[in-house]
């Protein structure tokens, strides 16, 4: 289907501005946002007050010369300002480029430079990294500082941006197929890819996911996942806005306080990943464990049967495993809300999507045999528009209306889909995809390194641990600590290898490619020997 027709017939040409303006009128006095900072101080915004603040930010950005199509980098921890800027940009046709606040300057420079962002919005704790990044990103003409104690040389404070601005939205010609965000996600290539998310994408996924989880206007999401990530944006913020529910945003995730935070903020639903849930289960039992008030937790990435049983025993909160990607927008696979669930599966295809399991040639695999999951959708409406400035990877991912996920699954005799592995060279660490090639490129930049190979090995808490194999140049010397430190200054914490093993050579194919399957097998064998105390 032509995207312009799809935008009209599926989302009614609605935009983010349409949704927010409707809520500000229909539910003006209803609480939309509660924020708890790291010091446990709380603040809240009604729909009307939130919309008024968004409009002031939109007018301030317009005065700064931000125009339709301009990209603006949002580099901060979970803060209300990230939400203000997201929706303000949507109202004037700007494009949000949120980035991981853990990124050191060199890593941050890629998405900012690649997107040609004109502004960066940040917080005091991250200002030094942003200043270092700007030396590599000449398109950034202004830095806006949120939560500043006072004036800061060379930057514009949030208060100065909104001071005196109108609470009425500026005039703008916005269409549902306009880009609203570029979300950078690690893939099998050495560089992150920028997923283009349109206004229609956000509207569609809000409708689709809210139906999957049976979201109601009286529900409240507890948000502990980072807002720069698609999960929190898609599954929590957008679904709340779609049905008129509310969100409680925590500045930081706390495994020990999660259930108490849910109770304190009267949250009813929560979205998470396997790693944070394992961390919650690792906490000592508390008398309040079964009193959170949550009615449902949705999550991605399987837990073990024993952990499911322990979760049910301690917390008594139903769990709903789903499958979704930044590229799929909504949830193409989900365990049924009102039917028998298999917590070890990713459920059935959800309304709004078609899902197949195929071989490398696109032929359907028989029941019980592994293949790649592909998802049918309409680019720019029900699945991503494409990868920003990356036609080759876009063509690989989007083929004849199908999104190739690079995830290996199988369909059981019972019809449930089960996740098996990731196709391509990806490592799953703490709920994040880590490109082995990206880590290898950083290791190879060390002057003593001739070659490097990175693999993932099982980790009981963090999904996978990152292990690096390194060949040093002739006559060169470097220690494991030096290689790890080299990575630590250039990569986010979750991308840094936990161990380094030096080799004289790697097993290779006939054309010289490293046989990483063999290296991974050796790493697994060593891990098993260590576990047995041998």
TORMAR-308982 format. One record per residue (C-alpha): residue in one letter; x, y, z. Coordinates in pm, whole numbers. Last residue first. Layout:
// TORMAR-308982
<resn=a; X=X; Y=Y; Z=Z>
...
// end
This chain:
// TORMAR-308982
<resn=x; X=3856; Y=-2747; Z=3668>
<resn=x; X=3624; Y=-2570; Z=3910>
<resn=x; X=3309; Y=-2686; Z=3735>
<resn=x; X=3212; Y=-2328; Z=3653>
<resn=x; X=3564; Y=-2269; Z=3521>
<resn=x; X=3535; Y=-2567; Z=3290>
<resn=x; X=3200; Y=-2435; Z=3162>
<resn=x; X=3344; Y=-2090; Z=3092>
<resn=x; X=3641; Y=-2242; Z=2911>
<resn=x; X=3405; Y=-2448; Z=2693>
<resn=x; X=3197; Y=-2139; Z=2618>
<resn=x; X=3505; Y=-1939; Z=2519>
<resn=x; X=3625; Y=-2222; Z=2294>
<resn=x; X=3284; Y=-2241; Z=2126>
<resn=x; X=3286; Y=-1863; Z=2079>
<resn=x; X=3627; Y=-1878; Z=1916>
<resn=x; X=3509; Y=-2158; Z=1687>
<resn=x; X=3198; Y=-1966; Z=1582>
<resn=x; X=3419; Y=-1661; Z=1532>
<resn=x; X=3597; Y=-1827; Z=1241>
<resn=x; X=3795; Y=-1521; Z=1138>
<resn=x; X=3781; Y=-1455; Z=765>
<resn=x; X=4097; Y=-1533; Z=568>
<resn=x; X=3956; Y=-1659; Z=238>
<resn=x; X=3996; Y=-2026; Z=328>
<resn=x; X=3832; Y=-1957; Z=663>
<resn=x; X=4025; Y=-1860; Z=974>
<resn=x; X=4110; Y=-1984; Z=1324>
<resn=x; X=4282; Y=-1689; Z=1493>
<resn=x; X=4653; Y=-1637; Z=1557>
<resn=x; X=4905; Y=-1556; Z=1830>
<resn=x; X=4624; Y=-1509; Z=2078>
<resn=x; X=4556; Y=-1273; Z=2369>
<resn=x; X=4239; Y=-1315; Z=2573>
<resn=x; X=4050; Y=-1008; Z=2692>
<resn=x; X=3771; Y=-1000; Z=2949>
<resn=x; X=3467; Y=-792; Z=3041>
<resn=x; X=3460; Y=-619; Z=2705>
<resn=x; X=3313; Y=-264; Z=2705>
<resn=x; X=2981; Y=-226; Z=2522>
<resn=x; X=2764; Y=-196; Z=2838>
<resn=x; X=2986; Y=86; Z=2969>
<resn=x; X=2942; Y=302; Z=2660>
<resn=x; X=3246; Y=306; Z=2437>
<resn=x; X=3553; Y=522; Z=2380>
<resn=x; X=3713; Y=574; Z=2722>
<resn=x; X=3613; Y=224; Z=2838>
<resn=x; X=3754; Y=62; Z=2525>
<resn=x; X=4111; Y=183; Z=2589>
<resn=x; X=4062; Y=89; Z=2955>
<resn=x; X=3972; Y=-266; Z=2852>
<resn=x; X=4278; Y=-291; Z=2626>
<resn=x; X=4506; Y=-155; Z=2898>
<resn=x; X=4365; Y=-390; Z=3163>
<resn=x; X=4420; Y=-692; Z=2938>
<resn=x; X=4782; Y=-590; Z=2896>
<resn=x; X=4960; Y=-448; Z=2594>
<resn=x; X=5293; Y=-514; Z=2425>
<resn=x; X=5407; Y=-476; Z=2067>
<resn=x; X=5697; Y=-666; Z=1908>
<resn=x; X=5489; Y=-789; Z=1617>
<resn=x; X=5138; Y=-646; Z=1644>
<resn=x; X=4914; Y=-794; Z=1910>
<resn=x; X=4639; Y=-1046; Z=1835>
<resn=x; X=4330; Y=-997; Z=2052>
<resn=x; X=4029; Y=-1208; Z=2149>
<resn=x; X=3757; Y=-1008; Z=2323>
<resn=x; X=3484; Y=-1145; Z=2548>
<resn=x; X=3157; Y=-959; Z=2605>
<resn=x; X=2924; Y=-1108; Z=2864>
<resn=x; X=2571; Y=-1205; Z=2761>
<resn=x; X=2223; Y=-1178; Z=2910>
<resn=x; X=2331; Y=-944; Z=3195>
<resn=x; X=2254; Y=-1153; Z=3505>
<resn=x; X=2334; Y=-1517; Z=3425>
<resn=x; X=2589; Y=-1429; Z=3158>
<resn=x; X=2620; Y=-1644; Z=2847>
<resn=x; X=2911; Y=-1571; Z=2611>
<resn=x; X=2926; Y=-1300; Z=2347>
<resn=x; X=3204; Y=-1271; Z=2092>
<resn=x; X=3465; Y=-1014; Z=1989>
<resn=x; X=3751; Y=-1061; Z=1744>
<resn=x; X=4063; Y=-845; Z=1724>
<resn=x; X=4359; Y=-789; Z=1495>
<resn=x; X=4699; Y=-614; Z=1492>
<resn=x; X=4668; Y=-435; Z=1824>
<resn=x; X=4951; Y=-233; Z=1982>
<resn=x; X=4837; Y=106; Z=1852>
<resn=x; X=4482; Y=60; Z=1987>
<resn=x; X=4242; Y=139; Z=1700>
<resn=x; X=4184; Y=-235; Z=1659>
<resn=x; X=4007; Y=-241; Z=1996>
<resn=x; X=3767; Y=33; Z=1880>
<resn=x; X=3691; Y=-144; Z=1553>
<resn=x; X=3633; Y=-472; Z=1738>
<resn=x; X=3373; Y=-307; Z=1961>
<resn=x; X=3180; Y=-178; Z=1659>
<resn=x; X=3214; Y=-510; Z=1478>
<resn=x; X=3071; Y=-698; Z=1775>
<resn=x; X=2765; Y=-476; Z=1749>
<resn=x; X=2601; Y=-457; Z=2090>
<resn=x; X=2223; Y=-488; Z=2111>
<resn=x; X=2099; Y=-364; Z=2447>
<resn=x; X=1894; Y=-552; Z=2708>
<resn=x; X=2183; Y=-573; Z=2952>
<resn=x; X=2413; Y=-711; Z=2681>
<resn=x; X=2287; Y=-891; Z=2372>
<resn=x; X=2574; Y=-953; Z=2131>
<resn=x; X=2524; Y=-915; Z=1758>
<resn=x; X=2716; Y=-1054; Z=1461>
<resn=x; X=2435; Y=-1165; Z=1236>
<resn=x; X=2128; Y=-1375; Z=1308>
<resn=x; X=2015; Y=-1355; Z=1667>
<resn=x; X=1905; Y=-1664; Z=1854>
<resn=x; X=1617; Y=-1894; Z=1945>
<resn=x; X=1296; Y=-1697; Z=1997>
<resn=x; X=986; Y=-1916; Z=2012>
<resn=x; X=666; Y=-1857; Z=1815>
<resn=x; X=355; Y=-2026; Z=1952>
<resn=x; X=141; Y=-2221; Z=1705>
<resn=x; X=102; Y=-2530; Z=1924>
<resn=x; X=319; Y=-2737; Z=1688>
<resn=x; X=592; Y=-2485; Z=1756>
<resn=x; X=701; Y=-2203; Z=1526>
<resn=x; X=1072; Y=-2130; Z=1519>
<resn=x; X=1280; Y=-1817; Z=1569>
<resn=x; X=1607; Y=-1661; Z=1448>
<resn=x; X=1625; Y=-1282; Z=1465>
<resn=x; X=1780; Y=-1087; Z=1176>
<resn=x; X=1454; Y=-882; Z=1164>
<resn=x; X=1392; Y=-885; Z=789>
<resn=x; X=1115; Y=-629; Z=739>
<resn=x; X=880; Y=-733; Z=460>
<resn=x; X=712; Y=-501; Z=208>
<resn=x; X=908; Y=-628; Z=-93>
<resn=x; X=1238; Y=-623; Z=95>
<resn=x; X=1311; Y=-383; Z=380>
<resn=x; X=1619; Y=-479; Z=584>
<resn=x; X=1873; Y=-525; Z=304>
<resn=x; X=1743; Y=-224; Z=109>
<resn=x; X=1761; Y=-9; Z=423>
<resn=x; X=2116; Y=-132; Z=487>
<resn=x; X=2220; Y=-17; Z=139>
<resn=x; X=2019; Y=307; Z=144>
<resn=x; X=2184; Y=442; Z=460>
<resn=x; X=2126; Y=816; Z=497>
<resn=x; X=1875; Y=747; Z=777>
<resn=x; X=1770; Y=384; Z=797>
<resn=x; X=1417; Y=325; Z=670>
<resn=x; X=1057; Y=436; Z=718>
<resn=x; X=1024; Y=202; Z=1012>
<resn=x; X=722; Y=-27; Z=1035>
<resn=x; X=346; Y=39; Z=1059>
<resn=x; X=337; Y=385; Z=899>
<resn=x; X=669; Y=499; Z=755>
<resn=x; X=731; Y=172; Z=576>
<resn=x; X=411; Y=-36; Z=552>
<resn=x; X=440; Y=-375; Z=719>
<resn=x; X=515; Y=-743; Z=686>
<resn=x; X=744; Y=-892; Z=949>
<resn=x; X=1025; Y=-1141; Z=889>
<resn=x; X=1152; Y=-1388; Z=1147>
<resn=x; X=1457; Y=-1580; Z=1030>
<resn=x; X=1448; Y=-1958; Z=1038>
<resn=x; X=1445; Y=-2252; Z=1275>
<resn=x; X=1245; Y=-2568; Z=1214>
<resn=x; X=955; Y=-2682; Z=1435>
<resn=x; X=685; Y=-2607; Z=1181>
<resn=x; X=826; Y=-2602; Z=829>
<resn=x; X=1024; Y=-2298; Z=710>
<resn=x; X=879; Y=-2055; Z=459>
<resn=x; X=1102; Y=-1967; Z=165>
<resn=x; X=1259; Y=-1620; Z=175>
<resn=x; X=1589; Y=-1730; Z=22>
<resn=x; X=1779; Y=-1712; Z=351>
<resn=x; X=1518; Y=-1936; Z=515>
<resn=x; X=1182; Y=-1813; Z=640>
<resn=x; X=967; Y=-1771; Z=951>
<resn=x; X=668; Y=-1548; Z=877>
<resn=x; X=484; Y=-1267; Z=1055>
<resn=x; X=193; Y=-1050; Z=941>
<resn=x; X=121; Y=-736; Z=1143>
<resn=x; X=-161; Y=-510; Z=1259>
<resn=x; X=-313; Y=-752; Z=1510>
<resn=x; X=-38; Y=-950; Z=1681>
<resn=x; X=146; Y=-1258; Z=1556>
<resn=x; X=150; Y=-1518; Z=1836>
<resn=x; X=349; Y=-1555; Z=2157>
<resn=x; X=711; Y=-1467; Z=2223>
<resn=x; X=760; Y=-1802; Z=2395>
<resn=x; X=888; Y=-1920; Z=2734>
<resn=x; X=599; Y=-1746; Z=2910>
<resn=x; X=348; Y=-1959; Z=2717>
<resn=x; X=15; Y=-1789; Z=2763>
<resn=x; X=-337; Y=-1932; Z=2746>
<resn=x; X=-577; Y=-1662; Z=2632>
<resn=x; X=-685; Y=-1315; Z=2740>
<resn=x; X=-367; Y=-1109; Z=2703>
<resn=x; X=-216; Y=-1323; Z=2430>
<resn=x; X=163; Y=-1347; Z=2421>
<resn=x; X=290; Y=-1091; Z=2175>
<resn=x; X=456; Y=-1076; Z=1835>
<resn=x; X=441; Y=-784; Z=1591>
<resn=x; X=478; Y=-537; Z=1881>
<resn=x; X=473; Y=-181; Z=1751>
<resn=x; X=751; Y=19; Z=1585>
<resn=x; X=904; Y=-274; Z=1395>
<resn=x; X=1243; Y=-99; Z=1347>
<resn=x; X=1305; Y=-24; Z=1715>
<resn=x; X=1230; Y=-390; Z=1769>
<resn=x; X=942; Y=-587; Z=1916>
<resn=x; X=867; Y=-920; Z=2071>
<resn=x; X=639; Y=-963; Z=2371>
<resn=x; X=637; Y=-1158; Z=2699>
<resn=x; X=339; Y=-1084; Z=2921>
<resn=x; X=385; Y=-1124; Z=3295>
<resn=x; X=109; Y=-1141; Z=3557>
<resn=x; X=204; Y=-986; Z=3895>
<resn=x; X=202; Y=-1224; Z=4193>
<resn=x; X=515; Y=-1063; Z=4335>
<resn=x; X=707; Y=-1330; Z=4522>
<resn=x; X=548; Y=-1654; Z=4398>
<resn=x; X=487; Y=-1532; Z=4043>
<resn=x; X=839; Y=-1398; Z=4011>
<resn=x; X=982; Y=-1722; Z=4156>
<resn=x; X=790; Y=-1930; Z=3903>
<resn=x; X=903; Y=-1712; Z=3615>
<resn=x; X=1260; Y=-1735; Z=3743>
<resn=x; X=1242; Y=-2117; Z=3750>
<resn=x; X=1103; Y=-2129; Z=3395>
<resn=x; X=1400; Y=-1923; Z=3277>
<resn=x; X=1361; Y=-1564; Z=3160>
<resn=x; X=1304; Y=-1478; Z=2798>
<resn=x; X=1384; Y=-1153; Z=2622>
<resn=x; X=1120; Y=-878; Z=2614>
<resn=x; X=887; Y=-760; Z=2889>
<resn=x; X=532; Y=-668; Z=2976>
<resn=x; X=438; Y=-643; Z=3343>
<resn=x; X=69; Y=-643; Z=3439>
<resn=x; X=-167; Y=-561; Z=3726>
<resn=x; X=83; Y=-366; Z=3937>
<resn=x; X=-44; Y=-266; Z=4282>
<resn=x; X=300; Y=-325; Z=4435>
<resn=x; X=174; Y=-521; Z=4737>
<resn=x; X=322; Y=-867; Z=4680>
<resn=x; X=681; Y=-766; Z=4748>
<resn=x; X=591; Y=-547; Z=5049>
<resn=x; X=720; Y=-793; Z=5309>
<resn=x; X=1058; Y=-789; Z=5128>
<resn=x; X=1257; Y=-1070; Z=4968>
<resn=x; X=1631; Y=-1000; Z=4922>
<resn=x; X=1708; Y=-866; Z=4576>
<resn=x; X=1820; Y=-1101; Z=4297>
<resn=x; X=1464; Y=-1106; Z=4159>
<resn=x; X=1490; Y=-734; Z=4082>
<resn=x; X=1822; Y=-786; Z=3903>
<resn=x; X=1671; Y=-1066; Z=3697>
<resn=x; X=1391; Y=-829; Z=3602>
<resn=x; X=1641; Y=-562; Z=3500>
<resn=x; X=1817; Y=-815; Z=3271>
<resn=x; X=1504; Y=-966; Z=3115>
<resn=x; X=1363; Y=-638; Z=2988>
<resn=x; X=1095; Y=-406; Z=3124>
<resn=x; X=756; Y=-246; Z=3075>
<resn=x; X=536; Y=-173; Z=3379>
<resn=x; X=163; Y=-144; Z=3442>
<resn=x; X=-54; Y=-38; Z=3737>
<resn=x; X=141; Y=248; Z=3891>
<resn=x; X=6; Y=397; Z=4211>
<resn=x; X=316; Y=617; Z=4243>
<resn=x; X=420; Y=484; Z=4584>
<resn=x; X=314; Y=127; Z=4499>
<resn=x; X=514; Y=114; Z=4177>
<resn=x; X=809; Y=282; Z=4350>
<resn=x; X=792; Y=17; Z=4624>
<resn=x; X=801; Y=-256; Z=4361>
<resn=x; X=1105; Y=-106; Z=4191>
<resn=x; X=1297; Y=-8; Z=4504>
<resn=x; X=1572; Y=-274; Z=4524>
<resn=x; X=1618; Y=-296; Z=4148>
<resn=x; X=1653; Y=81; Z=4119>
<resn=x; X=1634; Y=232; Z=3770>
<resn=x; X=1715; Y=600; Z=3759>
<resn=x; X=1529; Y=921; Z=3672>
<resn=x; X=1198; Y=745; Z=3736>
<resn=x; X=908; Y=839; Z=3511>
<resn=x; X=550; Y=786; Z=3630>
<resn=x; X=320; Y=783; Z=3327>
<resn=x; X=-50; Y=851; Z=3274>
<resn=x; X=-350; Y=718; Z=3076>
<resn=x; X=-543; Y=912; Z=2811>
<resn=x; X=-576; Y=622; Z=2565>
<resn=x; X=-323; Y=730; Z=2301>
<resn=x; X=-107; Y=939; Z=2532>
<resn=x; X=-53; Y=643; Z=2764>
<resn=x; X=26; Y=419; Z=2466>
<resn=x; X=280; Y=670; Z=2336>
<resn=x; X=465; Y=715; Z=2665>
<resn=x; X=478; Y=348; Z=2767>
<resn=x; X=527; Y=104; Z=2480>
<resn=x; X=682; Y=327; Z=2217>
<resn=x; X=888; Y=583; Z=2406>
<resn=x; X=998; Y=351; Z=2687>
<resn=x; X=1087; Y=72; Z=2444>
<resn=x; X=1240; Y=295; Z=2176>
<resn=x; X=1532; Y=407; Z=2392>
<resn=x; X=1623; Y=767; Z=2476>
<resn=x; X=1362; Y=743; Z=2752>
<resn=x; X=1573; Y=497; Z=2948>
<resn=x; X=1387; Y=210; Z=3117>
<resn=x; X=1240; Y=289; Z=3460>
<resn=x; X=891; Y=390; Z=3351>
<resn=x; X=601; Y=292; Z=3580>
<resn=x; X=300; Y=320; Z=3352>
<resn=x; X=-32; Y=439; Z=3495>
<resn=x; X=-370; Y=291; Z=3407>
<resn=x; X=-699; Y=475; Z=3462>
<resn=x; X=-742; Y=549; Z=3090>
<resn=x; X=-711; Y=176; Z=3012>
<resn=x; X=-439; Y=-30; Z=2845>
<resn=x; X=-543; Y=-377; Z=2724>
<resn=x; X=-180; Y=-481; Z=2670>
<resn=x; X=-204; Y=-562; Z=2299>
<resn=x; X=-460; Y=-284; Z=2243>
<resn=x; X=-224; Y=-19; Z=2382>
<resn=x; X=50; Y=-165; Z=2162>
<resn=x; X=-140; Y=-111; Z=1837>
<resn=x; X=-284; Y=235; Z=1906>
<resn=x; X=43; Y=383; Z=2032>
<resn=x; X=227; Y=201; Z=1756>
<resn=x; X=13; Y=367; Z=1491>
<resn=x; X=46; Y=721; Z=1627>
<resn=x; X=423; Y=692; Z=1667>
<resn=x; X=467; Y=551; Z=1318>
<resn=x; X=241; Y=821; Z=1171>
<resn=x; X=469; Y=1091; Z=1315>
<resn=x; X=758; Y=918; Z=1145>
<resn=x; X=1041; Y=713; Z=1294>
<resn=x; X=1362; Y=688; Z=1092>
<resn=x; X=1595; Y=427; Z=1243>
<resn=x; X=1953; Y=556; Z=1245>
<resn=x; X=2201; Y=270; Z=1215>
<resn=x; X=2486; Y=227; Z=1461>
<resn=x; X=2833; Y=177; Z=1312>
<resn=x; X=3047; Y=-137; Z=1280>
<resn=x; X=2769; Y=-326; Z=1104>
<resn=x; X=2572; Y=-607; Z=1266>
<resn=x; X=2328; Y=-367; Z=1422>
<resn=x; X=2336; Y=-111; Z=1698>
<resn=x; X=2044; Y=129; Z=1718>
<resn=x; X=2021; Y=501; Z=1656>
<resn=x; X=1670; Y=641; Z=1690>
<resn=x; X=1593; Y=916; Z=1440>
<resn=x; X=1276; Y=1095; Z=1537>
<resn=x; X=964; Y=1275; Z=1410>
<resn=x; X=1003; Y=1227; Z=1034>
<resn=x; X=707; Y=1360; Z=837>
<resn=x; X=453; Y=1100; Z=720>
<resn=x; X=182; Y=1240; Z=950>
<resn=x; X=208; Y=1588; Z=808>
<resn=x; X=312; Y=1911; Z=980>
<resn=x; X=276; Y=2263; Z=840>
<resn=x; X=354; Y=2475; Z=1145>
<resn=x; X=195; Y=2766; Z=1331>
<resn=x; X=337; Y=2802; Z=1680>
<resn=x; X=156; Y=2637; Z=1972>
<resn=x; X=4; Y=2867; Z=2232>
<resn=x; X=176; Y=2885; Z=2571>
<resn=x; X=367; Y=3189; Z=2449>
<resn=x; X=733; Y=3236; Z=2537>
<resn=x; X=842; Y=3488; Z=2800>
<resn=x; X=1118; Y=3267; Z=2941>
<resn=x; X=1122; Y=2934; Z=2755>
<resn=x; X=1480; Y=2937; Z=2626>
<resn=x; X=1621; Y=3131; Z=2922>
<resn=x; X=1482; Y=2873; Z=3163>
<resn=x; X=1628; Y=2590; Z=2956>
<resn=x; X=1973; Y=2747; Z=2977>
<resn=x; X=2165; Y=2857; Z=2670>
<resn=x; X=2531; Y=2758; Z=2650>
<resn=x; X=2865; Y=2931; Z=2596>
<resn=x; X=2935; Y=3016; Z=2958>
<resn=x; X=2679; Y=2871; Z=3203>
<resn=x; X=2415; Y=3089; Z=3370>
<resn=x; X=2256; Y=2944; Z=3686>
<resn=x; X=2179; Y=2620; Z=3870>
<resn=x; X=2111; Y=2444; Z=3539>
<resn=x; X=1834; Y=2184; Z=3522>
<resn=x; X=1847; Y=2180; Z=3142>
<resn=x; X=2133; Y=2314; Z=2931>
<resn=x; X=2076; Y=2403; Z=2566>
<resn=x; X=2381; Y=2377; Z=2340>
<resn=x; X=2394; Y=2573; Z=2014>
<resn=x; X=2544; Y=2554; Z=1663>
<resn=x; X=2588; Y=2179; Z=1632>
<resn=x; X=2676; Y=2136; Z=1262>
<resn=x; X=3049; Y=2140; Z=1341>
<resn=x; X=3042; Y=1799; Z=1510>
<resn=x; X=3391; Y=1678; Z=1608>
<resn=x; X=3473; Y=1964; Z=1845>
<resn=x; X=3112; Y=1947; Z=1958>
<resn=x; X=3172; Y=1604; Z=2118>
<resn=x; X=3414; Y=1749; Z=2373>
<resn=x; X=3155; Y=2009; Z=2473>
<resn=x; X=2891; Y=1738; Z=2498>
<resn=x; X=3114; Y=1524; Z=2718>
<resn=x; X=3178; Y=1820; Z=2950>
<resn=x; X=2805; Y=1898; Z=2965>
<resn=x; X=2696; Y=1552; Z=3078>
<resn=x; X=2652; Y=1618; Z=3451>
<resn=x; X=2510; Y=1964; Z=3375>
<resn=x; X=2219; Y=1837; Z=3161>
<resn=x; X=2178; Y=1816; Z=2782>
<resn=x; X=2005; Y=1952; Z=2472>
<resn=x; X=2216; Y=1949; Z=2156>
<resn=x; X=2133; Y=2167; Z=1859>
<resn=x; X=2184; Y=2159; Z=1480>
<resn=x; X=2207; Y=1781; Z=1446>
<resn=x; X=2384; Y=1665; Z=1131>
<resn=x; X=2232; Y=1316; Z=1174>
<resn=x; X=2571; Y=1155; Z=1110>
<resn=x; X=2747; Y=1407; Z=1332>
<resn=x; X=2518; Y=1363; Z=1631>
<resn=x; X=2492; Y=988; Z=1580>
<resn=x; X=2875; Y=954; Z=1549>
<resn=x; X=2991; Y=1214; Z=1800>
<resn=x; X=2834; Y=1035; Z=2096>
<resn=x; X=3080; Y=746; Z=2063>
<resn=x; X=3381; Y=976; Z=2058>
<resn=x; X=3243; Y=1190; Z=2343>
<resn=x; X=3168; Y=904; Z=2587>
<resn=x; X=2817; Y=755; Z=2567>
<resn=x; X=2645; Y=687; Z=2899>
<resn=x; X=2374; Y=945; Z=2824>
<resn=x; X=2263; Y=728; Z=2527>
<resn=x; X=2135; Y=951; Z=2250>
<resn=x; X=1801; Y=1101; Z=2147>
<resn=x; X=1777; Y=1243; Z=1793>
<resn=x; X=1444; Y=1427; Z=1778>
<resn=x; X=1336; Y=1563; Z=1439>
<resn=x; X=1181; Y=1905; Z=1397>
<resn=x; X=842; Y=1950; Z=1235>
<resn=x; X=729; Y=2235; Z=1459>
<resn=x; X=490; Y=2034; Z=1678>
<resn=x; X=708; Y=1722; Z=1673>
<resn=x; X=1001; Y=1929; Z=1801>
<resn=x; X=791; Y=2042; Z=2096>
<resn=x; X=683; Y=1683; Z=2158>
<resn=x; X=1036; Y=1549; Z=2195>
<resn=x; X=1160; Y=1868; Z=2362>
<resn=x; X=907; Y=1848; Z=2647>
<resn=x; X=961; Y=1473; Z=2686>
<resn=x; X=1336; Y=1513; Z=2723>
<resn=x; X=1270; Y=1803; Z=2958>
<resn=x; X=1081; Y=1575; Z=3197>
<resn=x; X=1413; Y=1395; Z=3263>
<resn=x; X=1538; Y=1040; Z=3218>
<resn=x; X=1910; Y=1087; Z=3159>
<resn=x; X=2025; Y=1335; Z=2899>
<resn=x; X=2142; Y=1387; Z=2543>
<resn=x; X=1862; Y=1513; Z=2320>
<resn=x; X=2008; Y=1589; Z=1975>
<resn=x; X=1803; Y=1812; Z=1746>
<resn=x; X=1758; Y=1738; Z=1375>
<resn=x; X=1613; Y=2005; Z=1146>
<resn=x; X=1335; Y=1878; Z=917>
<resn=x; X=1100; Y=2170; Z=979>
<resn=x; X=1296; Y=2463; Z=1116>
<resn=x; X=1495; Y=2544; Z=1427>
<resn=x; X=1590; Y=2912; Z=1404>
<resn=x; X=1643; Y=2984; Z=1773>
<resn=x; X=1308; Y=3166; Z=1776>
<resn=x; X=1143; Y=2843; Z=1656>
<resn=x; X=1311; Y=2654; Z=1939>
<resn=x; X=1166; Y=2899; Z=2192>
<resn=x; X=820; Y=2867; Z=2039>
<resn=x; X=837; Y=2488; Z=2060>
<resn=x; X=962; Y=2505; Z=2420>
<resn=x; X=668; Y=2728; Z=2514>
<resn=x; X=432; Y=2488; Z=2335>
<resn=x; X=570; Y=2189; Z=2524>
<resn=x; X=519; Y=2376; Z=2852>
<resn=x; X=153; Y=2443; Z=2763>
<resn=x; X=105; Y=2078; Z=2665>
<resn=x; X=241; Y=1956; Z=2998>
<resn=x; X=23; Y=2204; Z=3188>
<resn=x; X=-290; Y=2089; Z=3005>
<resn=x; X=-212; Y=1716; Z=3039>
<resn=x; X=-145; Y=1766; Z=3408>
<resn=x; X=216; Y=1781; Z=3518>
<resn=x; X=388; Y=1632; Z=3824>
<resn=x; X=690; Y=1675; Z=4049>
<resn=x; X=868; Y=1442; Z=4287>
<resn=x; X=1191; Y=1451; Z=4486>
<resn=x; X=1341; Y=1104; Z=4532>
<resn=x; X=1703; Y=1230; Z=4520>
<resn=x; X=1753; Y=1054; Z=4184>
<resn=x; X=1450; Y=1235; Z=4045>
<resn=x; X=1089; Y=1119; Z=4053>
<resn=x; X=870; Y=1251; Z=3772>
<resn=x; X=493; Y=1224; Z=3740>
<resn=x; X=340; Y=1292; Z=3399>
<resn=x; X=-19; Y=1288; Z=3269>
<resn=x; X=-228; Y=1403; Z=3565>
<resn=x; X=-583; Y=1486; Z=3456>
<resn=x; X=-685; Y=1849; Z=3461>
<resn=x; X=-696; Y=1900; Z=3084>
<resn=x; X=-832; Y=1559; Z=2990>
<resn=x; X=-1029; Y=1643; Z=2674>
<resn=x; X=-846; Y=1965; Z=2586>
<resn=x; X=-488; Y=1874; Z=2672>
<resn=x; X=-558; Y=1520; Z=2549>
<resn=x; X=-665; Y=1646; Z=2206>
<resn=x; X=-366; Y=1878; Z=2179>
<resn=x; X=-135; Y=1589; Z=2263>
<resn=x; X=-281; Y=1354; Z=2002>
<resn=x; X=-299; Y=1614; Z=1724>
<resn=x; X=56; Y=1733; Z=1797>
<resn=x; X=183; Y=1376; Z=1770>
<resn=x; X=27; Y=1356; Z=1425>
<resn=x; X=-295; Y=1219; Z=1279>
<resn=x; X=-332; Y=1149; Z=909>
<resn=x; X=-624; Y=916; Z=989>
<resn=x; X=-391; Y=656; Z=1139>
<resn=x; X=-472; Y=359; Z=913>
<resn=x; X=-661; Y=500; Z=612>
<resn=x; X=-486; Y=836; Z=575>
<resn=x; X=-136; Y=720; Z=665>
<resn=x; X=-189; Y=410; Z=452>
<resn=x; X=-284; Y=620; Z=149>
<resn=x; X=31; Y=829; Z=190>
<resn=x; X=236; Y=514; Z=251>
<resn=x; X=119; Y=349; Z=-78>
<resn=x; X=0; Y=0; Z=0>
// end
